[in-house]
Amino acid sequence: MSVVDGVVTGGTTSANTIIRAAAADLQGAEEGTCVVTNQAYTDKMVGPAGGTLIYDKGSYSNGWRYLELATDKAGSGHGYFNNNNVIQIDGAMDQSMGAGKANTDAIITAIGSGEYLAMDCRNYSQTGASGITYYDWYMPSRQELDKAISLYPPSDLSSSAYTASTQYLGYYLYVYIYNYDGGAFRFPYMGNITWPIRQF
């Protein structure tokens, strides 16, 4: 078992683990002990925030290992941009798993306040079974959105178009949108929805 940046990893996945902690210089409070139940997550299990686990990258790095999909969609009636003011955002072009968070940060930095999909994800919150409310949601990248949609049959999905945070600069500026034709880079029109996710 090891602790890196406050994250405890190791132990088994089928039993409880006892964690004992004390100050490195043995001063101050007495040693504390807690017992935690280890959890092995798999696709479509319920995550800490009450959403659905959609991805396990196999080990912790950069503060996260799993991606959790929100129970609810976000952004109905809103667009990728505020008032359809289309701008190129260089920091929002990553398509990879885990990239949606940085994409979302870049979009919000570039656009600012307003009602648009990335901001809808930033403002989303959801409470898990433990009673803790999580506020760390973001707009998924292309690969994150594709992974989420792949876990559900079409009958379980809304008829609206799902929008990812990933941009693509071609002849025009496009964003990744998944609709009844499947996923593709399309012009960022209004009226889409998105699906918030979070890392843990």
Backbone hydrogen bonds, N-H to C=O, Kabsch-Sander energy under -0.5 kcal/mol:
donor,donor_aa,acceptor,acceptor_aa,energy
2,S,9,T,-2.7
4,V,7,V,-2.1
7,V,4,V,-2.0
8,V,6,G,-0.5
9,T,2,S,-2.9
9,T,7,V,-0.5
17,T,36,V,-2.8
19,I,17,T,-0.5
19,I,34,C,-2.9
20,R,18,I,-0.5
21,A,32,G,-2.8
26,L,23,A,-1.8
32,G,21,A,-3.0
34,C,19,I,-2.3
36,V,17,T,-2.6
38,N,15,A,-1.3
38,N,36,V,-0.6
41,Y,39,Q,-0.7
44,K,53,L,-3.5
45,M,42,T,-2.0
47,G,51,G,-2.1
50,G,47,G,-1.9
52,T,69,L,-2.4
53,L,45,M,-3.1
54,I,67,L,-2.7
55,Y,67,L,-1.1
57,K,65,R,-2.2
61,S,64,W,-2.0
64,W,61,S,-1.7
67,L,55,Y,-1.9
68,E,198,R,-2.7
69,L,52,T,-3.5
70,A,196,P,-2.8
74,A,194,T,-2.5
77,G,192,N,-0.5
78,H,75,G,-2.7
78,H,192,N,-0.6
83,N,81,F,-0.6
84,N,81,F,-1.0
85,N,82,N,-1.3
86,V,84,N,-1.4
90,D,88,Q,-0.5
92,A,89,I,-2.1
93,M,90,D,-0.7
99,A,96,S,-1.8
103,N,99,A,-2.3
104,T,100,G,-2.9
105,D,101,K,-2.3
106,A,102,A,-2.3
107,I,103,N,-2.5
108,I,104,T,-2.5
109,T,105,D,-2.2
110,A,106,A,-2.1
111,I,107,I,-2.6
112,G,108,I,-2.3
116,Y,114,G,-0.7
117,L,79,G,-2.3
120,D,116,Y,-2.2
121,C,117,L,-2.0
122,R,118,A,-2.2
123,N,119,M,-2.1
124,Y,121,C,-1.0
126,Q,134,Y,-1.6
128,G,132,I,-2.4
131,G,128,G,-1.8
134,Y,126,Q,-2.9
137,W,124,Y,-0.5
138,Y,197,I,-2.6
143,Q,95,Q,-2.4
145,L,141,S,-2.5
146,D,142,R,-2.6
147,K,143,Q,-2.3
148,A,144,E,-2.2
149,I,145,L,-2.5
150,S,146,D,-2.1
151,L,147,K,-0.7
151,L,148,A,-1.0
152,Y,149,I,-1.6
156,D,153,P,-2.2
157,L,154,P,-1.5
162,Y,178,Y,-2.9
163,T,193,I,-2.4
164,A,176,Y,-2.9
165,S,140,P,-3.4
167,Q,92,A,-2.7
168,Y,174,Y,-2.6
170,G,168,Y,-0.8
170,G,172,Y,-2.7
174,Y,168,Y,-3.0
174,Y,172,Y,-0.6
175,V,186,R,-2.6
176,Y,166,T,-2.0
177,I,184,A,-2.8
178,Y,162,Y,-3.3
179,N,177,I,-0.6
179,N,182,G,-2.0
182,G,179,N,-2.5
184,A,177,I,-1.9
186,R,175,V,-2.9
186,R,184,A,-0.6
189,Y,187,F,-2.1
192,N,78,H,-1.1
193,I,161,A,-2.7
194,T,74,A,-2.5
197,I,138,Y,-2.2
198,R,68,E,-1.9
200,F,66,Y,-2.0
